């Protein structure tokens, strides 16, 4: 079995598209896709969509963490 590595830029592009398409529901839709792939046994696909979910969460984040610096 082989593994495909998805470039970070493609993860962020997909996350941005999910936010554009689903707005506030982007996280739910992205998580649902990751769950579907996990249930189907596609661990690589599920891992990729989990990365996309992490990026969606970051794009929609509105507050800094306690230790985050301000530019």
VMD Tcl script that builds the backbone (N, CA, C; Angstrom):
set m [mol new atoms 213]
animate dup $m
set s [atomselect $m all]
$s set {name element resname resid chain x y z} {
  {N N UNK 1 A 0.851 -1.184 0.000}
  {CA C UNK 1 A 0.000 0.000 0.000}
  {C C UNK 1 A 0.891 1.239 0.000}
  {N N UNK 2 A 0.483 2.285 -0.671}
  {CA C UNK 2 A 1.253 3.516 -0.770}
  {C C UNK 2 A 0.481 4.657 -0.124}
  {N N UNK 3 A 1.219 5.662 0.247}
  {CA C UNK 3 A 0.640 6.833 0.903}
  {C C UNK 3 A 0.915 8.070 0.062}
  {N N UNK 4 A -0.105 8.883 -0.113}
  {CA C UNK 4 A 0.045 10.146 -0.834}
  {C C UNK 4 A 0.173 11.261 0.202}
  {N N UNK 5 A 1.185 12.070 0.035}
  {CA C UNK 5 A 1.363 13.213 0.921}
  {C C UNK 5 A 0.795 14.455 0.245}
  {N N UNK 6 A -0.126 15.101 0.906}
  {CA C UNK 6 A -0.758 16.303 0.378}
  {C C UNK 6 A 0.020 17.517 0.892}
  {N N UNK 7 A 0.405 18.399 -0.010}
  {CA C UNK 7 A 1.160 19.598 0.359}
  {C C UNK 7 A 0.326 20.503 1.263}
  {N N UNK 8 A 1.006 21.170 2.179}
  {CA C UNK 8 A 0.324 22.085 3.099}
  {C C UNK 8 A -0.505 23.124 2.354}
  {N N UNK 9 A 0.013 23.645 1.255}
  {CA C UNK 9 A -0.726 24.682 0.512}
  {C C UNK 9 A -2.061 24.138 0.009}
  {N N UNK 10 A -2.094 22.873 -0.374}
  {CA C UNK 10 A -3.346 22.272 -0.835}
  {C C UNK 10 A -4.323 22.060 0.312}
  {N N UNK 11 A -3.807 21.761 1.494}
  {CA C UNK 11 A -4.658 21.651 2.687}
  {C C UNK 11 A -5.311 22.999 2.965}
  {N N UNK 12 A -4.509 24.078 2.949}
  {CA C UNK 12 A -5.043 25.409 3.232}
  {C C UNK 12 A -6.006 25.873 2.144}
  {N N UNK 13 A -5.730 25.555 0.891}
  {CA C UNK 13 A -6.648 25.924 -0.197}
  {C C UNK 13 A -7.984 25.229 -0.023}
  {N N UNK 14 A -7.938 23.951 0.312}
  {CA C UNK 14 A -9.181 23.208 0.504}
  {C C UNK 14 A -9.946 23.735 1.709}
  {N N UNK 15 A -9.234 24.046 2.774}
  {CA C UNK 15 A -9.886 24.611 3.965}
  {C C UNK 15 A -10.574 25.926 3.614}
  {N N UNK 16 A -9.880 26.767 2.862}
  {CA C UNK 16 A -10.461 28.058 2.470}
  {C C UNK 16 A -11.722 27.830 1.634}
  {N N UNK 17 A -11.665 26.864 0.718}
  {CA C UNK 17 A -12.840 26.567 -0.106}
  {C C UNK 17 A -14.003 26.043 0.742}
  {N N UNK 18 A -13.700 25.237 1.744}
  {CA C UNK 18 A -14.757 24.735 2.636}
  {C C UNK 18 A -15.408 25.894 3.391}
  {N N UNK 19 A -14.599 26.829 3.875}
  {CA C UNK 19 A -15.146 27.991 4.583}
  {C C UNK 19 A -15.975 28.844 3.626}
  {N N UNK 20 A -15.495 29.045 2.418}
  {CA C UNK 20 A -16.245 29.826 1.425}
  {C C UNK 20 A -17.588 29.171 1.104}
  {N N UNK 21 A -17.586 27.859 0.981}
  {CA C UNK 21 A -18.808 27.154 0.580}
  {C C UNK 21 A -19.792 26.984 1.733}
  {N N UNK 22 A -19.279 26.614 2.915}
  {CA C UNK 22 A -20.163 26.243 4.021}
  {C C UNK 22 A -20.218 27.263 5.152}
  {N N UNK 23 A -19.386 28.291 5.109}
  {CA C UNK 23 A -19.410 29.309 6.154}
  {C C UNK 23 A -19.193 28.712 7.532}
  {N N UNK 24 A -20.070 29.060 8.460}
  {CA C UNK 24 A -19.947 28.579 9.832}
  {C C UNK 24 A -20.073 27.066 9.933}
  {N N UNK 25 A -20.652 26.422 8.937}
  {CA C UNK 25 A -20.805 24.966 8.942}
  {C C UNK 25 A -19.619 24.221 8.355}
  {N N UNK 26 A -18.568 24.942 8.005}
  {CA C UNK 26 A -17.406 24.312 7.363}
  {C C UNK 26 A -16.758 23.252 8.247}
  {N N UNK 27 A -16.641 23.528 9.518}
  {CA C UNK 27 A -16.049 22.555 10.434}
  {C C UNK 27 A -16.859 21.276 10.494}
  {N N UNK 28 A -18.174 21.423 10.577}
  {CA C UNK 28 A -19.053 20.251 10.624}
  {C C UNK 28 A -18.941 19.438 9.343}
  {N N UNK 29 A -18.997 20.096 8.201}
  {CA C UNK 29 A -18.920 19.396 6.916}
  {C C UNK 29 A -17.577 18.697 6.734}
  {N N UNK 30 A -16.513 19.356 7.145}
  {CA C UNK 30 A -15.175 18.787 7.018}
  {C C UNK 30 A -15.021 17.589 7.948}
  {N N UNK 31 A -15.488 17.709 9.170}
  {CA C UNK 31 A -15.414 16.598 10.116}
  {C C UNK 31 A -16.252 15.419 9.640}
  {N N UNK 32 A -17.404 15.697 9.051}
  {CA C UNK 32 A -18.252 14.627 8.532}
  {C C UNK 32 A -17.542 13.856 7.429}
  {N N UNK 33 A -16.834 14.555 6.561}
  {CA C UNK 33 A -16.081 13.892 5.490}
  {C C UNK 33 A -14.972 13.030 6.073}
  {N N UNK 34 A -14.261 13.528 7.067}
  {CA C UNK 34 A -13.207 12.748 7.724}
  {C C UNK 34 A -13.800 11.493 8.362}
  {N N UNK 35 A -14.954 11.627 9.009}
  {CA C UNK 35 A -15.616 10.480 9.636}
  {C C UNK 35 A -16.046 9.446 8.598}
  {N N UNK 36 A -16.605 9.911 7.479}
  {CA C UNK 36 A -17.025 8.999 6.414}
  {C C UNK 36 A -15.851 8.170 5.910}
  {N N UNK 37 A -14.717 8.831 5.705}
  {CA C UNK 37 A -13.540 8.134 5.201}
  {C C UNK 37 A -13.000 7.163 6.245}
  {N N UNK 38 A -13.030 7.539 7.511}
  {CA C UNK 38 A -12.575 6.649 8.576}
  {C C UNK 38 A -13.448 5.399 8.630}
  {N N UNK 39 A -14.753 5.588 8.558}
  {CA C UNK 39 A -15.685 4.465 8.595}
  {C C UNK 39 A -15.512 3.545 7.391}
  {N N UNK 40 A -15.098 4.113 6.265}
  {CA C UNK 40 A -14.868 3.323 5.051}
  {C C UNK 40 A -13.503 2.643 5.064}
  {N N UNK 41 A -12.707 2.942 6.090}
  {CA C UNK 41 A -11.401 2.321 6.203}
  {C C UNK 41 A -10.291 3.045 5.459}
  {N N UNK 42 A -10.574 4.239 4.976}
  {CA C UNK 42 A -9.563 5.033 4.266}
  {C C UNK 42 A -8.837 5.917 5.273}
  {N N UNK 43 A -7.826 5.345 5.903}
  {CA C UNK 43 A -7.129 6.065 6.965}
  {C C UNK 43 A -6.342 7.253 6.440}
  {N N UNK 44 A -5.740 7.115 5.263}
  {CA C UNK 44 A -5.007 8.241 4.675}
  {C C UNK 44 A -5.951 9.384 4.333}
  {N N UNK 45 A -7.092 9.062 3.750}
  {CA C UNK 45 A -8.077 10.086 3.417}
  {C C UNK 45 A -8.615 10.771 4.654}
  {N N UNK 46 A -8.887 9.980 5.691}
  {CA C UNK 46 A -9.387 10.551 6.943}
  {C C UNK 46 A -8.344 11.469 7.564}
  {N N UNK 47 A -7.085 11.061 7.511}
  {CA C UNK 47 A -6.009 11.891 8.068}
  {C C UNK 47 A -5.877 13.199 7.293}
  {N N UNK 48 A -6.034 13.129 5.988}
  {CA C UNK 48 A -5.969 14.338 5.167}
  {C C UNK 48 A -7.098 15.283 5.528}
  {N N UNK 49 A -8.305 14.768 5.666}
  {CA C UNK 49 A -9.437 15.621 6.010}
  {C C UNK 49 A -9.351 16.126 7.444}
  {N N UNK 50 A -8.658 15.401 8.313}
  {CA C UNK 50 A -8.416 15.924 9.660}
  {C C UNK 50 A -7.475 17.117 9.583}
  {N N UNK 51 A -6.465 17.043 8.720}
  {CA C UNK 51 A -5.574 18.192 8.518}
  {C C UNK 51 A -6.363 19.385 7.983}
  {N N UNK 52 A -7.287 19.120 7.073}
  {CA C UNK 52 A -8.119 20.193 6.519}
  {C C UNK 52 A -8.994 20.777 7.628}
  {N N UNK 53 A -9.531 19.930 8.485}
  {CA C UNK 53 A -10.346 20.410 9.603}
  {C C UNK 53 A -9.529 21.303 10.527}
  {N N UNK 54 A -8.302 20.915 10.817}
  {CA C UNK 54 A -7.438 21.757 11.648}
  {C C UNK 54 A -7.232 23.126 11.001}
  {N N UNK 55 A -7.060 23.145 9.680}
  {CA C UNK 55 A -6.877 24.412 8.959}
  {C C UNK 55 A -8.166 25.233 8.966}
  {N N UNK 56 A -9.311 24.579 8.797}
  {CA C UNK 56 A -10.604 25.276 8.862}
  {C C UNK 56 A -10.754 25.930 10.231}
  {N N UNK 57 A -10.454 25.167 11.280}
  {CA C UNK 57 A -10.556 25.721 12.642}
  {C C UNK 57 A -9.655 26.946 12.800}
  {N N UNK 58 A -8.454 26.875 12.242}
  {CA C UNK 58 A -7.529 28.005 12.342}
  {C C UNK 58 A -8.052 29.208 11.561}
  {N N UNK 59 A -8.601 28.982 10.384}
  {CA C UNK 59 A -9.141 30.080 9.575}
  {C C UNK 59 A -10.318 30.760 10.257}
  {N N UNK 60 A -11.089 30.002 11.009}
  {CA C UNK 60 A -12.282 30.554 11.650}
  {C C UNK 60 A -12.034 31.015 13.085}
  {N N UNK 61 A -10.833 30.850 13.563}
  {CA C UNK 61 A -10.502 31.236 14.928}
  {C C UNK 61 A -10.587 32.752 15.061}
  {N N UNK 62 A -11.147 33.201 16.170}
  {CA C UNK 62 A -11.324 34.641 16.374}
  {C C UNK 62 A -10.523 35.178 17.555}
  {N N UNK 63 A -9.918 34.305 18.350}
  {CA C UNK 63 A -9.160 34.757 19.507}
  {C C UNK 63 A -7.776 34.126 19.518}
  {N N UNK 64 A -6.816 34.883 20.051}
  {CA C UNK 64 A -5.466 34.362 20.215}
  {C C UNK 64 A -5.409 33.418 21.403}
  {N N UNK 65 A -4.439 32.500 21.355}
  {CA C UNK 65 A -4.172 31.682 22.530}
  {C C UNK 65 A -3.400 32.523 23.537}
  {N N UNK 66 A -3.325 32.061 24.770}
  {CA C UNK 66 A -2.684 32.840 25.834}
  {C C UNK 66 A -1.211 33.125 25.554}
  {N N UNK 67 A -0.528 32.197 24.906}
  {CA C UNK 67 A 0.911 32.364 24.667}
  {C C UNK 67 A 1.247 32.845 23.260}
  {N N UNK 68 A 0.255 33.231 22.502}
  {CA C UNK 68 A 0.469 33.659 21.116}
  {C C UNK 68 A 0.905 35.111 21.050}
  {N N UNK 69 A 1.955 35.366 20.299}
  {CA C UNK 69 A 2.460 36.732 20.135}
  {C C UNK 69 A 1.652 37.498 19.096}
  {N N UNK 70 A 1.642 38.813 19.230}
  {CA C UNK 70 A 0.973 39.690 18.286}
  {C C UNK 70 A 2.043 40.261 17.367}
  {N N UNK 71 A 1.781 40.254 16.066}
  {CA C UNK 71 A 2.747 40.812 15.101}
  {C C UNK 71 A 2.779 42.305 15.175}
}
mol reanalyze $m
mol bondsrecalc $m
mol representation Tube
mol addrep $m
